[in-house]
Every structure is written in C-alpha cells, then in structure tokens.
Amino acid sequence: MTKAKKEVEVLESPFNRPDWDTYFLRIAKLVAQRSTCMRRHVGAVIIRENRILATGYNGAPNGITHCFQRKDGCLRESLKIPSGQRQELCRGLHAEQNAILQASAFGVSLKNSEIYVTHQPCVTCAKMIINAGIKRVVFLGEYPDELSIEMLNECGISYERIEID
C-alpha cells in the first residue's frame, strides 16, 4: 500500500528575512565590533551549510597588550604606514586569521566552507584561506591588495563583494 503524497501550498513569508549572504555579512559586522584595532575594525564569519563554524576579529593575540592600551599607540599609525603595507609591524592578527585559528583550536575542519568578511582579505589571509580549504569568500569593503584576488582566482576560489544596508 502506497501513501499518496499530500501537496501543501507554500506561501510567501510575511517577514523581512535577509538572504544568507546578507545575514552572514551582518554577523561579520557585529563581530567586527569586538575589534581592538585603532585603524580598522574587521570581522569574519566562517560557515558551512549555513551554519557558523568560527568567528574572528582583528586585534592583538591573547595575553598581548592592545595598541589602544599602549602609551605609544599603534606603531604603523605613528610611522604613517599606508594600509596594506608593512603588516609585519602590526601587533594584531587579522579577523580571518583569528577565525581560522579559532576553528583549529577546537578541531573544526574548514574544508569546503565559506568566509564572510567585512573587508577584502589581504594576501596573507588569502594564502591562509586557500590552505584552510575555504571555497568561497564574500566581503563588504575593499582592501588595497590585488595579489590576494589574483591568488584566489588562481586557486579557483570564488569571491564576491556585496553591498548591504
């Protein structure tokens, strides 16, 4: 005996639900509010199958004094180093780096995941994204680093810049 499949009428949602990209970019913006960087607040959210795996924001490593707490402040700012240059002089980690490290600390694989970031990844973060197995990058703001986009292209990682409210 076979049961007949019941057809159900699907109605439009009366709610103003954001699409998944908007939803995760908004979360990345919220995560960025935890940033301790004096120059730029960046947030990242790594997801797979629309589930959050890890988050990260830019700032000094655990146990290291944040620039805003130091008498001499941000070294790169005091030396007037342009954005995207001489990153080795920065005390902080990038949001993408912190999200990848958070996943690693808890044994979470990032294979075939997606990352949502408030700014385009730099080349260092792009290399980490590639090796972590992340397959898609979605970001809000641009960053002056063409090499990162070139590397993502070369590895077949899709990326797109999306504007949200």
N, C-alpha and C positions, 0 to 999 in steps of 0.2 A: 504494500500500500504506500503510495507516494503522497506526501502532503503538498498541497498547492501553495505556491509562493504568494504571499499577500503583498499587494502593491500599496505603498504608502506615499501619499502626496507630500512632497518636500516644499516647504515654504521658505521664502526669503527671511533672513534674520532681521528682527526689529532692532537689533543692537548695532552700534557703530564699532564693529570688530576690526582691528587692523589686520592687514595681511601679515604673514610670518616674517618677511623681511623688515617691515616697519616695527613689528613687535620686538624683534631681537635688537634692532638698532636703538630703539628707545631704552631697552635694558642696558645696552652698552653705554648710552649717555648717562644713565643713572649710576652705573658702575664707575664712570669717569669722575663722578663727584667725590670719590674716595681718594683721588689722586693727590699726591703731595708735591707735585712738580710746580715750580714757580712760573714756568714758561707756558706750559700747555697741559691741559687735563685730558687724558686719553683713557678710554675704557674698551675692553674686549670681552666678547662672549663666544665661547666655542660650543657648538651644538652638533648633535647628530639625530636624525629623525625627529626634528623639532623638540628635542629635549636638551636642556643645558648640561654640559659636561664640566665646564670650568669657566671662571671669570678672572679678569685681571685688570689692574690699573697701573699707571706709571708712578714710580716712586722708588725710594731707596730700599735696599734689601733689609730683611729682618735684622734688627739689632744695630743698624747704621743710622746715624743722625740724619734727618731730612734737611735739605738745603734751607728751608724756611726757618728751621730751628738754629741754624748756624749764624754766628755773628757776621761772617763774610758772605753769607748767602750762596747764590748759585755761581759757581766758577765760570761756566760758559757765558752766563749773562754779564758778569763783570769783565770778561775778556772780549765781549761783544762778538761772540762767535755766532754766525748765522745758523738758523735752523737747518738740520740735516748734515751739519759738518762737525767734525771732531767729537763724535759721540763718546769716544773713549775717556773724555774728560768729565763726563756726566756721572754723578753719584747714583743715579736711578736706573732701574730696569724699565723697559717699555711694557705697555699693557699686554701686548701679545706674548712677550717673553714670560711675564708673570702668569698668564693663563696657561701656557704650555707647561711651565714648571709646576703649577698647582695640580694639573692633571697627572703629571709624572709622580708627584709626591704621594698621590692617592692611587696610583696604579691604573689610571684610566687611559685606555688606548684612544688615540685621536685619528686613527685610520679612517679615511672617507668621511671626515667631519667637515664642518663649515665654521668659519670665524667671522664674526661681525665686529667691526672696529670703528671708533669714531673718527679715525684718520687713516689715510692710506699707509700701509706698512712701509717701513724703511727697508733697506737691502738686508740688514742683519736679521730683522724679523721675517722677511720674505724667505731667507735661507732656512730659518727655523720652521716656518710654516711648511715649506717643501719637505724637509726631512721628517716632520711630525706626521706626514700623511694627510694633511688637510687638503681638501679638494676644491674648496670654493672660498673666496674672500669677498666680503661685502663691506664697504666703508662709506662714511659720510664725507669727510673733508679730505682735501688733497694734501700731499706732503712732497717736498722738493726732492724726489728720489726716483729718477727714471729707470735706474738699473733694477730696482725692485720689481717694477712692472715687466721689464724685459725678462727677468728670471722666471717670474710666474708664467709668462707666456711660453717660454722655452720648455717648461715642465708640464704644460698643458693644464695648469690650474686656472679655473675660471675666476674672474674677478669682475666686480662692477661697483661703480659709485652710484649711490642712490641718495636722493634728497628727500627728507621727510619734514614734517611740520616742526 
